[in-house]
Amino acid sequence: MSVSKRPEDESDTASRSFFRARWQGLVPLDRLFWRDLVLVGTAFNAASLVAAIILLGLKLPLAVVLAVHFAPVPYNIFLTFAVWRTTEKVSGAKASLMTLGATLWLILTVVV
């Protein structure tokens, strides 16, 4: 008797493998830092900021606005730690600069 996979099982597995690959340092450092953290992470934060400003303009409760604004913070922390873990496997000035850059990026995204 064989059990067939449902379509939602595949997307769940894909999202788990996305996070697992980054957490285990299997993604190249340049891709992780520049594409995932700087490009996608910043776009996600900007979208959250715009949504929060719109909600503020609509006079929704401040708790809702703040929840939307700070929603990306767990993902930001994950990306920063993923960069740190990946740079542990790579030595050199480039890895140190990316660690510093990820840390500064996290601080900026939480403050702004």
PDB file as gemmi writes it, atoms N, CA and C in Angstrom:
CRYST1    1.000    1.000    1.000  90.00  90.00  90.00 P 1                      
ATOM      1  N   MET A   1       0.848  -1.162   0.000  1.00  0.00           N  
ATOM      2  CA  MET A   1       0.000   0.000   0.000  1.00  0.00           C  
ATOM      3  C   MET A   1       0.899   1.233   0.000  1.00  0.00           C  
ATOM      4  N   SER A   2       0.706   2.114  -0.958  1.00  0.00           N  
ATOM      5  CA  SER A   2       1.522   3.320  -1.025  1.00  0.00           C  
ATOM      6  C   SER A   2       0.679   4.531  -0.630  1.00  0.00           C  
ATOM      7  N   VAL A   3       1.329   5.434   0.023  1.00  0.00           N  
ATOM      8  CA  VAL A   3       0.662   6.652   0.454  1.00  0.00           C  
ATOM      9  C   VAL A   3       1.127   7.767  -0.463  1.00  0.00           C  
ATOM     10  N   SER A   4       0.174   8.429  -1.093  1.00  0.00           N  
ATOM     11  CA  SER A   4       0.552   9.524  -1.992  1.00  0.00           C  
ATOM     12  C   SER A   4       0.659  10.819  -1.193  1.00  0.00           C  
ATOM     13  N   LYS A   5       1.564  11.650  -1.648  1.00  0.00           N  
ATOM     14  CA  LYS A   5       1.740  12.952  -0.997  1.00  0.00           C  
ATOM     15  C   LYS A   5       0.676  13.915  -1.485  1.00  0.00           C  
ATOM     16  N   ARG A   6       0.174  14.687  -0.557  1.00  0.00           N  
ATOM     17  CA  ARG A   6      -0.765  15.735  -0.928  1.00  0.00           C  
ATOM     18  C   ARG A   6       0.037  16.965  -1.326  1.00  0.00           C  
ATOM     19  N   PRO A   7      -0.498  17.834  -2.179  1.00  0.00           N  
ATOM     20  CA  PRO A   7       0.228  19.034  -2.610  1.00  0.00           C  
ATOM     21  C   PRO A   7       0.690  19.916  -1.460  1.00  0.00           C  
ATOM     22  N   GLU A   8      -0.127  20.020  -0.389  1.00  0.00           N  
ATOM     23  CA  GLU A   8       0.286  20.881   0.720  1.00  0.00           C  
ATOM     24  C   GLU A   8       1.469  20.290   1.477  1.00  0.00           C  
ATOM     25  N   ASP A   9       1.643  18.944   1.422  1.00  0.00           N  
ATOM     26  CA  ASP A   9       2.804  18.329   2.052  1.00  0.00           C  
ATOM     27  C   ASP A   9       4.087  18.776   1.366  1.00  0.00           C  
ATOM     28  N   GLU A  10       4.046  18.918   0.049  1.00  0.00           N  
ATOM     29  CA  GLU A  10       5.233  19.319  -0.703  1.00  0.00           C  
ATOM     30  C   GLU A  10       5.631  20.747  -0.378  1.00  0.00           C  
ATOM     31  N   SER A  11       4.670  21.649  -0.250  1.00  0.00           N  
ATOM     32  CA  SER A  11       5.020  23.034   0.070  1.00  0.00           C  
ATOM     33  C   SER A  11       5.548  23.132   1.494  1.00  0.00           C  
ATOM     34  N   ASP A  12       5.013  22.326   2.397  1.00  0.00           N  
ATOM     35  CA  ASP A  12       5.499  22.312   3.769  1.00  0.00           C  
ATOM     36  C   ASP A  12       6.944  21.816   3.808  1.00  0.00           C  
ATOM     37  N   THR A  13       7.239  20.787   3.045  1.00  0.00           N  
ATOM     38  CA  THR A  13       8.595  20.256   2.973  1.00  0.00           C  
ATOM     39  C   THR A  13       9.536  21.273   2.341  1.00  0.00           C  
ATOM     40  N   ALA A  14       9.067  21.964   1.316  1.00  0.00           N  
ATOM     41  CA  ALA A  14       9.901  22.968   0.652  1.00  0.00           C  
ATOM     42  C   ALA A  14      10.243  24.101   1.599  1.00  0.00           C  
ATOM     43  N   SER A  15       9.276  24.559   2.388  1.00  0.00           N  
ATOM     44  CA  SER A  15       9.568  25.662   3.309  1.00  0.00           C  
ATOM     45  C   SER A  15      10.499  25.193   4.420  1.00  0.00           C  
ATOM     46  N   ARG A  16      10.322  23.961   4.883  1.00  0.00           N  
ATOM     47  CA  ARG A  16      11.235  23.447   5.901  1.00  0.00           C  
ATOM     48  C   ARG A  16      12.637  23.303   5.358  1.00  0.00           C  
ATOM     49  N   SER A  17      12.770  22.843   4.113  1.00  0.00           N  
ATOM     50  CA  SER A  17      14.108  22.696   3.546  1.00  0.00           C  
ATOM     51  C   SER A  17      14.739  24.053   3.266  1.00  0.00           C  
ATOM     52  N   PHE A  18      13.943  25.068   2.960  1.00  0.00           N  
ATOM     53  CA  PHE A  18      14.452  26.434   2.776  1.00  0.00           C  
ATOM     54  C   PHE A  18      15.129  26.908   4.060  1.00  0.00           C  
ATOM     55  N   PHE A  19      14.419  26.794   5.176  1.00  0.00           N  
ATOM     56  CA  PHE A  19      14.971  27.244   6.448  1.00  0.00           C  
ATOM     57  C   PHE A  19      16.112  26.344   6.911  1.00  0.00           C  
ATOM     58  N   ARG A  20      15.961  25.046   6.735  1.00  0.00           N  
ATOM     59  CA  ARG A  20      17.002  24.107   7.168  1.00  0.00           C  
ATOM     60  C   ARG A  20      18.305  24.350   6.414  1.00  0.00           C  
ATOM     61  N   ALA A  21      18.230  24.566   5.107  1.00  0.00           N  
ATOM     62  CA  ALA A  21      19.439  24.793   4.301  1.00  0.00           C  
ATOM     63  C   ALA A  21      20.173  26.045   4.763  1.00  0.00           C  
ATOM     64  N   ARG A  22      19.444  27.082   5.092  1.00  0.00           N  
ATOM     65  CA  ARG A  22      20.086  28.306   5.555  1.00  0.00           C  
ATOM     66  C   ARG A  22      20.647  28.149   6.961  1.00  0.00           C  
ATOM     67  N   TRP A  23      19.920  27.467   7.832  1.00  0.00           N  
ATOM     68  CA  TRP A  23      20.365  27.284   9.200  1.00  0.00           C  
ATOM     69  C   TRP A  23      21.608  26.396   9.276  1.00  0.00           C  
ATOM     70  N   GLN A  24      21.693  25.403   8.406  1.00  0.00           N  
ATOM     71  CA  GLN A  24      22.824  24.484   8.422  1.00  0.00           C  
ATOM     72  C   GLN A  24      24.003  24.982   7.593  1.00  0.00           C  
ATOM     73  N   GLY A  25      23.880  26.149   6.986  1.00  0.00           N  
ATOM     74  CA  GLY A  25      24.986  26.711   6.224  1.00  0.00           C  
ATOM     75  C   GLY A  25      25.199  26.055   4.875  1.00  0.00           C  
ATOM     76  N   LEU A  26      24.141  25.493   4.301  1.00  0.00           N  
ATOM     77  CA  LEU A  26      24.251  24.816   3.010  1.00  0.00           C  
ATOM     78  C   LEU A  26      24.088  25.770   1.833  1.00  0.00           C  
ATOM     79  N   VAL A  27      23.631  26.981   2.099  1.00  0.00           N  
ATOM     80  CA  VAL A  27      23.442  27.990   1.053  1.00  0.00           C  
ATOM     81  C   VAL A  27      24.731  28.807   0.966  1.00  0.00           C  
ATOM     82  N   PRO A  28      25.207  29.086  -0.249  1.00  0.00           N  
ATOM     83  CA  PRO A  28      26.421  29.900  -0.375  1.00  0.00           C  
ATOM     84  C   PRO A  28      26.271  31.236   0.353  1.00  0.00           C  
ATOM     85  N   LEU A  29      27.343  31.668   0.992  1.00  0.00           N  
ATOM     86  CA  LEU A  29      27.320  32.874   1.811  1.00  0.00           C  
ATOM     87  C   LEU A  29      26.901  34.107   1.016  1.00  0.00           C  
ATOM     88  N   ASP A  30      27.408  34.253  -0.205  1.00  0.00           N  
ATOM     89  CA  ASP A  30      27.032  35.425  -1.013  1.00  0.00           C  
ATOM     90  C   ASP A  30      25.537  35.459  -1.273  1.00  0.00           C  
ATOM     91  N   ARG A  31      24.945  34.325  -1.606  1.00  0.00           N  
ATOM     92  CA  ARG A  31      23.508  34.277  -1.871  1.00  0.00           C  
ATOM     93  C   ARG A  31      22.717  34.560  -0.601  1.00  0.00           C  
ATOM     94  N   LEU A  32      23.147  33.970   0.492  1.00  0.00           N  
ATOM     95  CA  LEU A  32      22.457  34.164   1.764  1.00  0.00           C  
ATOM     96  C   LEU A  32      22.489  35.630   2.190  1.00  0.00           C  
ATOM     97  N   PHE A  33      23.656  36.250   2.087  1.00  0.00           N  
ATOM     98  CA  PHE A  33      23.790  37.632   2.534  1.00  0.00           C  
ATOM     99  C   PHE A  33      23.122  38.608   1.574  1.00  0.00           C  
ATOM    100  N   TRP A  34      23.523  38.573   0.310  1.00  0.00           N  
ATOM    101  CA  TRP A  34      23.056  39.597  -0.627  1.00  0.00           C  
ATOM    102  C   TRP A  34      21.619  39.399  -1.069  1.00  0.00           C  
ATOM    103  N   ARG A  35      21.241  38.182  -1.439  1.00  0.00           N  
ATOM    104  CA  ARG A  35      19.882  37.984  -1.938  1.00  0.00           C  
ATOM    105  C   ARG A  35      18.873  37.842  -0.801  1.00  0.00           C  
ATOM    106  N   ASP A  36      19.146  36.887   0.107  1.00  0.00           N  
ATOM    107  CA  ASP A  36      18.151  36.599   1.146  1.00  0.00           C  
ATOM    108  C   ASP A  36      18.058  37.715   2.187  1.00  0.00           C  
ATOM    109  N   LEU A  37      19.201  38.147   2.699  1.00  0.00           N  
ATOM    110  CA  LEU A  37      19.180  39.126   3.773  1.00  0.00           C  
ATOM    111  C   LEU A  37      18.979  40.539   3.240  1.00  0.00           C  
ATOM    112  N   VAL A  38      19.873  40.991   2.375  1.00  0.00           N  
ATOM    113  CA  VAL A  38      19.832  42.391   1.942  1.00  0.00           C  
ATOM    114  C   VAL A  38      18.640  42.653   1.014  1.00  0.00           C  
ATOM    115  N   LEU A  39      18.466  41.868  -0.020  1.00  0.00           N  
ATOM    116  CA  LEU A  39      17.422  42.142  -1.004  1.00  0.00           C  
ATOM    117  C   LEU A  39      16.029  41.736  -0.514  1.00  0.00           C  
ATOM    118  N   VAL A  40      15.844  40.460  -0.244  1.00  0.00           N  
ATOM    119  CA  VAL A  40      14.515  39.970   0.142  1.00  0.00           C  
ATOM    120  C   VAL A  40      14.139  40.451   1.539  1.00  0.00           C  
ATOM    121  N   GLY A  41      15.075  40.376   2.477  1.00  0.00           N  
ATOM    122  CA  GLY A  41      14.783  40.816   3.837  1.00  0.00           C  
ATOM    123  C   GLY A  41      14.419  42.283   3.905  1.00  0.00           C  
ATOM    124  N   THR A  42      15.163  43.119   3.193  1.00  0.00           N  
ATOM    125  CA  THR A  42      14.872  44.551   3.180  1.00  0.00           C  
ATOM    126  C   THR A  42      13.530  44.826   2.507  1.00  0.00           C  
ATOM    127  N   ALA A  43      13.234  44.133   1.418  1.00  0.00           N  
ATOM    128  CA  ALA A  43      11.938  44.314   0.745  1.00  0.00           C  
ATOM    129  C   ALA A  43      10.784  43.906   1.666  1.00  0.00           C  
ATOM    130  N   PHE A  44      10.965  42.818   2.389  1.00  0.00           N  
ATOM    131  CA  PHE A  44       9.946  42.352   3.331  1.00  0.00           C  
ATOM    132  C   PHE A  44       9.730  43.382   4.433  1.00  0.00           C  
ATOM    133  N   ASN A  45      10.811  43.955   4.941  1.00  0.00           N  
ATOM    134  CA  ASN A  45      10.711  44.991   5.973  1.00  0.00           C  
ATOM    135  C   ASN A  45      10.057  46.251   5.440  1.00  0.00           C  
ATOM    136  N   ALA A  46      10.406  46.645   4.227  1.00  0.00           N  
ATOM    137  CA  ALA A  46       9.809  47.844   3.627  1.00  0.00           C  
ATOM    138  C   ALA A  46       8.304  47.650   3.423  1.00  0.00           C  
ATOM    139  N   ALA A  47       7.907  46.472   2.963  1.00  0.00           N  
ATOM    140  CA  ALA A  47       6.480  46.190   2.777  1.00  0.00           C  
ATOM    141  C   ALA A  47       5.743  46.234   4.106  1.00  0.00           C  
ATOM    142  N   SER A  48       6.365  45.709   5.141  1.00  0.00           N  
ATOM    143  CA  SER A  48       5.757  45.739   6.464  1.00  0.00           C  
ATOM    144  C   SER A  48       5.623  47.174   6.977  1.00  0.00           C  
ATOM    145  N   LEU A  49       6.636  47.990   6.730  1.00  0.00           N  
ATOM    146  CA  LEU A  49       6.598  49.392   7.148  1.00  0.00           C  
ATOM    147  C   LEU A  49       5.481  50.146   6.426  1.00  0.00           C  
ATOM    148  N   VAL A  50       5.374  49.944   5.119  1.00  0.00           N  
ATOM    149  CA  VAL A  50       4.319  50.611   4.339  1.00  0.00           C  
ATOM    150  C   VAL A  50       2.946  50.169   4.831  1.00  0.00           C  
ATOM    151  N   ALA A  51       2.778  48.878   5.069  1.00  0.00           N  
ATOM    152  CA  ALA A  51       1.488  48.380   5.565  1.00  0.00           C  
ATOM    153  C   ALA A  51       1.163  48.989   6.927  1.00  0.00           C  
ATOM    154  N   ALA A  52       2.166  49.106   7.796  1.00  0.00           N  
ATOM    155  CA  ALA A  52       1.931  49.695   9.119  1.00  0.00           C  
ATOM    156  C   ALA A  52       1.539  51.165   9.008  1.00  0.00           C  
ATOM    157  N   ILE A  53       2.183  51.893   8.102  1.00  0.00           N  
ATOM    158  CA  ILE A  53       1.843  53.313   7.913  1.00  0.00           C  
ATOM    159  C   ILE A  53       0.419  53.457   7.380  1.00  0.00           C  
ATOM    160  N   ILE A  54       0.035  52.587   6.461  1.00  0.00           N  
ATOM    161  CA  ILE A  54      -1.336  52.616   5.933  1.00  0.00           C  
ATOM    162  C   ILE A  54      -2.337  52.325   7.051  1.00  0.00           C  
ATOM    163  N   LEU A  55      -2.043  51.320   7.866  1.00  0.00           N  
ATOM    164  CA  LEU A  55      -2.939  50.987   8.975  1.00  0.00           C  
ATOM    165  C   LEU A  55      -3.017  52.131   9.985  1.00  0.00           C  
ATOM    166  N   LEU A  56      -1.896  52.801  10.192  1.00  0.00           N  
ATOM    167  CA  LEU A  56      -1.896  53.953  11.088  1.00  0.00           C  
ATOM    168  C   LEU A  56      -2.773  55.072  10.514  1.00  0.00           C  
ATOM    169  N   GLY A  57      -2.678  55.263   9.204  1.00  0.00           N  
ATOM    170  CA  GLY A  57      -3.517  56.266   8.541  1.00  0.00           C  
ATOM    171  C   GLY A  57      -4.992  55.929   8.607  1.00  0.00           C  
ATOM    172  N   LEU A  58      -5.301  54.645   8.657  1.00  0.00           N  
ATOM    173  CA  LEU A  58      -6.694  54.205   8.774  1.00  0.00           C  
ATOM    174  C   LEU A  58      -7.189  54.245  10.218  1.00  0.00           C  
ATOM    175  N   LYS A  59      -6.312  54.708  11.122  1.00  0.00           N  
ATOM    176  CA  LYS A  59      -6.634  54.870  12.542  1.00  0.00           C  
ATOM    177  C   LYS A  59      -6.977  53.553  13.224  1.00  0.00           C  
ATOM    178  N   LEU A  60      -6.270  52.487  12.840  1.00  0.00           N  
ATOM    179  CA  LEU A  60      -6.421  51.215  13.548  1.00  0.00           C  
ATOM    180  C   LEU A  60      -5.686  51.310  14.883  1.00  0.00           C  
ATOM    181  N   PRO A  61      -6.015  50.434  15.816  1.00  0.00           N  
ATOM    182  CA  PRO A  61      -5.343  50.484  17.123  1.00  0.00           C  
ATOM    183  C   PRO A  61      -3.822  50.360  16.976  1.00  0.00           C  
ATOM    184  N   LEU A  62      -3.116  51.059  17.840  1.00  0.00           N  
ATOM    185  CA  LEU A  62      -1.661  51.080  17.785  1.00  0.00           C  
ATOM    186  C   LEU A  62      -1.064  49.674  17.928  1.00  0.00           C  
ATOM    187  N   ALA A  63      -1.708  48.825  18.701  1.00  0.00           N  
ATOM    188  CA  ALA A  63      -1.215  47.454  18.881  1.00  0.00           C  
ATOM    189  C   ALA A  63      -1.189  46.702  17.545  1.00  0.00           C  
ATOM    190  N   VAL A  64      -2.204  46.907  16.724  1.00  0.00           N  
ATOM    191  CA  VAL A  64      -2.262  46.256  15.415  1.00  0.00           C  
ATOM    192  C   VAL A  64      -1.168  46.804  14.509  1.00  0.00           C  
ATOM    193  N   VAL A  65      -1.001  48.113  14.521  1.00  0.00           N  
ATOM    194  CA  VAL A  65       0.019  48.756  13.690  1.00  0.00           C  
ATOM    195  C   VAL A  65       1.410  48.252  14.079  1.00  0.00           C  
ATOM    196  N   LEU A  66       1.682  48.206  15.369  1.00  0.00           N  
ATOM    197  CA  LEU A  66       2.986  47.730  15.835  1.00  0.00           C  
ATOM    198  C   LEU A  66       3.195  46.252  15.528  1.00  0.00           C  
ATOM    199  N   ALA A  67       2.145  45.461  15.626  1.00  0.00           N  
ATOM    200  CA  ALA A  67       2.260  44.028  15.305  1.00  0.00           C  
ATOM    201  C   ALA A  67       2.634  43.835  13.841  1.00  0.00           C  
ATOM    202  N   VAL A  68       2.019  44.607  12.966  1.00  0.00           N  
ATOM    203  CA  VAL A  68       2.347  44.515  11.538  1.00  0.00           C  
ATOM    204  C   VAL A  68       3.762  45.013  11.284  1.00  0.00           C  
ATOM    205  N   HIS A  69       4.119  46.123  11.923  1.00  0.00           N  
ATOM    206  CA  HIS A  69       5.447  46.695  11.723  1.00  0.00           C  
ATOM    207  C   HIS A  69       6.560  45.750  12.182  1.00  0.00           C  
ATOM    208  N   PHE A  70       6.359  45.090  13.315  1.00  0.00           N  
ATOM    209  CA  PHE A  70       7.392  44.215  13.861  1.00  0.00           C  
ATOM    210  C   PHE A  70       7.235  42.750  13.465  1.00  0.00           C  
ATOM    211  N   ALA A  71       6.299  42.435  12.606  1.00  0.00           N  
ATOM    212  CA  ALA A  71       6.095  41.045  12.163  1.00  0.00           C  
ATOM    213  C   ALA A  71       7.338  40.418  11.529  1.00  0.00           C  
ATOM    214  N   PRO A  72       8.158  41.147  10.759  1.00  0.00           N  
ATOM    215  CA  PRO A  72       9.332  40.529  10.149  1.00  0.00           C  
ATOM    216  C   PRO A  72      10.504  40.273  11.099  1.00  0.00           C  
ATOM    217  N   VAL A  73      10.431  40.736  12.335  1.00  0.00           N  
ATOM    218  CA  VAL A  73      11.582  40.626  13.237  1.00  0.00           C  
ATOM    219  C   VAL A  73      12.041  39.179  13.444  1.00  0.00           C  
ATOM    220  N   PRO A  74      11.172  38.206  13.660  1.00  0.00           N  
ATOM    221  CA  PRO A  74      11.667  36.827  13.799  1.00  0.00           C  
ATOM    222  C   PRO A  74      12.411  36.339  12.545  1.00  0.00           C  
ATOM    223  N   TYR A  75      11.912  36.690  11.379  1.00  0.00           N  
ATOM    224  CA  TYR A  75      12.596  36.312  10.133  1.00  0.00           C  
ATOM    225  C   TYR A  75      13.943  37.027  10.032  1.00  0.00           C  
ATOM    226  N   ASN A  76      14.003  38.291  10.441  1.00  0.00           N  
ATOM    227  CA  ASN A  76      15.258  39.033  10.426  1.00  0.00           C  
ATOM    228  C   ASN A  76      16.285  38.391  11.352  1.00  0.00           C  
ATOM    229  N   ILE A  77      15.840  38.001  12.535  1.00  0.00           N  
ATOM    230  CA  ILE A  77      16.744  37.343  13.484  1.00  0.00           C  
ATOM    231  C   ILE A  77      17.232  36.024  12.904  1.00  0.00           C  
ATOM    232  N   PHE A  78      16.321  35.264  12.300  1.00  0.00           N  
ATOM    233  CA  PHE A  78      16.718  34.004  11.671  1.00  0.00           C  
ATOM    234  C   PHE A  78      17.783  34.231  10.607  1.00  0.00           C  
ATOM    235  N   LEU A  79      17.573  35.196   9.714  1.00  0.00           N  
ATOM    236  CA  LEU A  79      18.543  35.464   8.654  1.00  0.00           C  
ATOM    237  C   LEU A  79      19.893  35.891   9.212  1.00  0.00           C  
ATOM    238  N   THR A  80      19.867  36.730  10.233  1.00  0.00           N  
ATOM    239  CA  THR A  80      21.124  37.187  10.828  1.00  0.00           C  
ATOM    240  C   THR A  80      21.886  36.016  11.437  1.00  0.00           C  
ATOM    241  N   PHE A  81      21.207  35.173  12.187  1.00  0.00           N  
ATOM    242  CA  PHE A  81      21.875  34.011  12.772  1.00  0.00           C  
ATOM    243  C   PHE A  81      22.329  33.027  11.699  1.00  0.00           C  
ATOM    244  N   ALA A  82      21.571  32.899  10.619  1.00  0.00           N  
ATOM    245  CA  ALA A  82      21.987  32.025   9.519  1.00  0.00           C  
ATOM    246  C   ALA A  82      23.280  32.535   8.883  1.00  0.00           C  
ATOM    247  N   VAL A  83      23.388  33.848   8.722  1.00  0.00           N  
ATOM    248  CA  VAL A  83      24.636  34.418   8.191  1.00  0.00           C  
ATOM    249  C   VAL A  83      25.772  34.150   9.169  1.00  0.00           C  
ATOM    250  N   TRP A  84      25.536  34.368  10.455  1.00  0.00           N  
ATOM    251  CA  TRP A  84      26.582  34.119  11.452  1.00  0.00           C  
ATOM    252  C   TRP A  84      27.044  32.661  11.399  1.00  0.00           C  
ATOM    253  N   ARG A  85      26.073  31.742  11.343  1.00  0.00           N  
ATOM    254  CA  ARG A  85      26.432  30.322  11.333  1.00  0.00           C  
ATOM    255  C   ARG A  85      27.194  29.949  10.057  1.00  0.00           C  
ATOM    256  N   THR A  86      26.835  30.545   8.954  1.00  0.00           N  
ATOM    257  CA  THR A  86      27.515  30.247   7.696  1.00  0.00           C  
ATOM    258  C   THR A  86      28.917  30.838   7.680  1.00  0.00           C  
ATOM    259  N   THR A  87      29.086  32.028   8.245  1.00  0.00           N  
ATOM    260  CA  THR A  87      30.415  32.632   8.258  1.00  0.00           C  
ATOM    261  C   THR A  87      31.367  31.895   9.193  1.00  0.00           C  
ATOM    262  N   GLU A  88      30.850  31.119  10.127  1.00  0.00           N  
ATOM    263  CA  GLU A  88      31.715  30.302  10.976  1.00  0.00           C  
ATOM    264  C   GLU A  88      32.459  29.252  10.162  1.00  0.00           C  
ATOM    265  N   LYS A  89      31.882  28.839   9.047  1.00  0.00           N  
ATOM    266  CA  LYS A  89      32.493  27.818   8.196  1.00  0.00           C  
ATOM    267  C   LYS A  89      33.483  28.414   7.202  1.00  0.00           C  
ATOM    268  N   VAL A  90      33.438  29.746   7.037  1.00  0.00           N  
ATOM    269  CA  VAL A  90      34.286  30.437   6.076  1.00  0.00           C  
ATOM    270  C   VAL A  90      35.182  31.394   6.857  1.00  0.00           C  
ATOM    271  N   SER A  91      36.438  31.451   6.490  1.00  0.00           N  
ATOM    272  CA  SER A  91      37.317  32.387   7.184  1.00  0.00           C  
ATOM    273  C   SER A  91      37.659  33.547   6.262  1.00  0.00           C  
ATOM    274  N   GLY A  92      38.218  34.575   6.847  1.00  0.00           N  
ATOM    275  CA  GLY A  92      38.658  35.705   6.052  1.00  0.00           C  
ATOM    276  C   GLY A  92      37.915  36.977   6.372  1.00  0.00           C  
ATOM    277  N   ALA A  93      38.413  38.041   5.773  1.00  0.00           N  
ATOM    278  CA  ALA A  93      37.850  39.364   6.007  1.00  0.00           C  
ATOM    279  C   ALA A  93      36.423  39.478   5.468  1.00  0.00           C  
ATOM    280  N   LYS A  94      36.158  38.824   4.341  1.00  0.00           N  
ATOM    281  CA  LYS A  94      34.825  38.893   3.736  1.00  0.00           C  
ATOM    282  C   LYS A  94      33.772  38.331   4.696  1.00  0.00           C  
ATOM    283  N   ALA A  95      34.076  37.209   5.322  1.00  0.00           N  
ATOM    284  CA  ALA A  95      33.140  36.601   6.268  1.00  0.00           C  
ATOM    285  C   ALA A  95      32.930  37.511   7.473  1.00  0.00           C  
ATOM    286  N   SER A  96      33.986  38.121   7.948  1.00  0.00           N  
ATOM    287  CA  SER A  96      33.871  39.041   9.088  1.00  0.00           C  
ATOM    288  C   SER A  96      33.022  40.256   8.727  1.00  0.00           C  
ATOM    289  N   LEU A  97      33.228  40.784   7.528  1.00  0.00           N  
ATOM    290  CA  LEU A  97      32.435  41.938   7.091  1.00  0.00           C  
ATOM    291  C   LEU A  97      30.966  41.574   6.930  1.00  0.00           C  
ATOM    292  N   MET A  98      30.688  40.379   6.448  1.00  0.00           N  
ATOM    293  CA  MET A  98      29.298  39.957   6.293  1.00  0.00           C  
ATOM    294  C   MET A  98      28.639  39.737   7.650  1.00  0.00           C  
ATOM    295  N   THR A  99      29.389  39.241   8.622  1.00  0.00           N  
ATOM    296  CA  THR A  99      28.858  39.107   9.977  1.00  0.00           C  
ATOM    297  C   THR A  99      28.521  40.477  10.541  1.00  0.00           C  
ATOM    298  N   LEU A 100      29.438  41.421  10.386  1.00  0.00           N  
ATOM    299  CA  LEU A 100      29.200  42.788  10.848  1.00  0.00           C  
ATOM    300  C   LEU A 100      28.024  43.413  10.102  1.00  0.00           C  
ATOM    301  N   GLY A 101      27.986  43.215   8.785  1.00  0.00           N  
ATOM    302  CA  GLY A 101      26.889  43.756   7.986  1.00  0.00           C  
ATOM    303  C   GLY A 101      25.539  43.195   8.397  1.00  0.00           C  
ATOM    304  N   ALA A 102      25.477  41.901   8.654  1.00  0.00           N  
ATOM    305  CA  ALA A 102      24.218  41.272   9.081  1.00  0.00           C  
ATOM    306  C   ALA A 102      23.779  41.819  10.435  1.00  0.00           C  
ATOM    307  N   THR A 103      24.736  42.031  11.327  1.00  0.00           N  
ATOM    308  CA  THR A 103      24.408  42.571  12.646  1.00  0.00           C  
ATOM    309  C   THR A 103      23.877  44.004  12.540  1.00  0.00           C  
ATOM    310  N   LEU A 104      24.562  44.824  11.765  1.00  0.00           N  
ATOM    311  CA  LEU A 104      24.104  46.203  11.574  1.00  0.00           C  
ATOM    312  C   LEU A 104      22.749  46.244  10.879  1.00  0.00           C  
ATOM    313  N   TRP A 105      22.547  45.357   9.903  1.00  0.00           N  
ATOM    314  CA  TRP A 105      21.275  45.285   9.189  1.00  0.00           C  
ATOM    315  C   TRP A 105      20.151  44.941  10.168  1.00  0.00           C  
ATOM    316  N   LEU A 106      20.396  43.974  11.057  1.00  0.00           N  
ATOM    317  CA  LEU A 106      19.367  43.593  12.042  1.00  0.00           C  
ATOM    318  C   LEU A 106      19.036  44.764  12.952  1.00  0.00           C  
ATOM    319  N   ILE A 107      20.049  45.469  13.420  1.00  0.00           N  
ATOM    320  CA  ILE A 107      19.805  46.628  14.279  1.00  0.00           C  
ATOM    321  C   ILE A 107      18.979  47.678  13.545  1.00  0.00           C  
ATOM    322  N   LEU A 108      19.346  47.958  12.302  1.00  0.00           N  
ATOM    323  CA  LEU A 108      18.605  48.959  11.517  1.00  0.00           C  
ATOM    324  C   LEU A 108      17.164  48.546  11.262  1.00  0.00           C  
ATOM    325  N   THR A 109      16.942  47.286  10.971  1.00  0.00           N  
ATOM    326  CA  THR A 109      15.567  46.854  10.669  1.00  0.00           C  
ATOM    327  C   THR A 109      14.693  46.871  11.903  1.00  0.00           C  
ATOM    328  N   VAL A 110      15.262  46.652  13.070  1.00  0.00           N  
ATOM    329  CA  VAL A 110      14.457  46.686  14.292  1.00  0.00           C  
ATOM    330  C   VAL A 110      14.187  48.130  14.700  1.00  0.00           C  
ATOM    331  N   VAL A 111      15.171  49.002  14.539  1.00  0.00           N  
ATOM    332  CA  VAL A 111      15.020  50.394  14.955  1.00  0.00           C  
ATOM    333  C   VAL A 111      14.123  51.170  13.993  1.00  0.00           C  
ATOM    334  N   VAL A 112      14.309  50.956  12.693  1.00  0.00           N  
ATOM    335  CA  VAL A 112      13.534  51.708  11.700  1.00  0.00           C  
ATOM    336  C   VAL A 112      12.276  50.977  11.503  1.00  0.00           C  
TER     337      VAL A 112                                                      
END                                                                             
